[in-house]
Amino acid sequence: MFKPHSFNLGTSFHASHLQSSHVPRIGSSNAMASSSKPKNWPQDIKYLTKPTLSKKLDQTILGPLGFGSKSSSSGPRFATAPSENVAIKKISDSSHPADGEYGLFASKNLAPGTHILDYLGHYHETSPEDTDEASNYDLVLTRDVGGTNRGIAIDARFGGNEARMINDYRGVAVKPNAEFKERETGIMGVFVVVNNGIKGFKGIKKGEEILVSYGRSFWSERRSE
C-alpha cells in the first residue's frame, strides 16, 4: 500500500506498510485491540476490532454517532474482525505502484453492493488541534455531526483493521472495484461498487485485489509535497 493522506468519503487513497515509533493515547474504554490478527498484519500497528476515541470527543459528538459514552460499552455495531472476506497479501508485481508492499485481496467472490468490512481507527475531530497532519490513513467520516459544525475523521495510522491496507486503483486497474460509504451512523464501511462503468462488472472475484479511489485531491497533495 502507498501512504495515503487525509481523504474524504468519495475521494480516494495506496496504503503502505507504515513504520511507527509511538502510539497515541487512547481516551476510550470501548477501544479494543485484538489478540487475533489477520495473516501478514504489520507488527508495529495495533489491530483493532473497535475504534479508539479522542479525548476531545464529548457527548455532543459521541451521541449522534451512536456511542453511549466513552465509559460505556454501548455504541455502533462493528463488523466481526478479522474479516472472512479479505486477506492481506504481499504484492510481487514490478508494474504495480505498491510492488513489494501489501494489498487487500478478496478471499471469496464478492457481489456488487456487498459490504466487505468496516474502516476502523482512531476517531477524532477534523480540527487542526485534534488531527495528526503526518498521517496517511485519515478518512473523513462527516464534516458536520448533528448540526454542530464539527467534523469527525478516522485515522488508522497507528491502529486499525484490514481496511487500512486497501490500495488506490490508479496504475493497477481501469476503475476501482470498491468504495467507502457510511454503513450506518458512526460506521464507515467498504463496499463492492454496484456500477463502476465497466460493462459486465459482476463484483470482485476471489483472489482479486480490492481497490478504491483515493481521489484527485489526495494525488494533488502528493505532487505538492
NORURCOR-V241506 format. One record per helix or strand. SS is the DSSP state (helix for helix, strand for strand). FROM is the first residue (numbers start at 1). TO is the last residue. If there is no record, write none. Layout:
ss->(SS:SS)
from->(FROM:FROM)
to->(TO:TO)
This chain:
ss->(strand:strand:strand:strand:strand:helix:strand:strand:strand:strand:strand:helix:strand:strand:strand:helix:strand:strand:strand:strand:strand:strand:strand:helix)
from->(7:12:32:46:52:59:86:102:110:115:122:128:138:152:159:162:167:178:187:204:209:211:214:216)
to->(8:12:33:50:53:65:90:106:110:118:125:130:142:155:160:165:168:184:192:204:209:212:214:224)
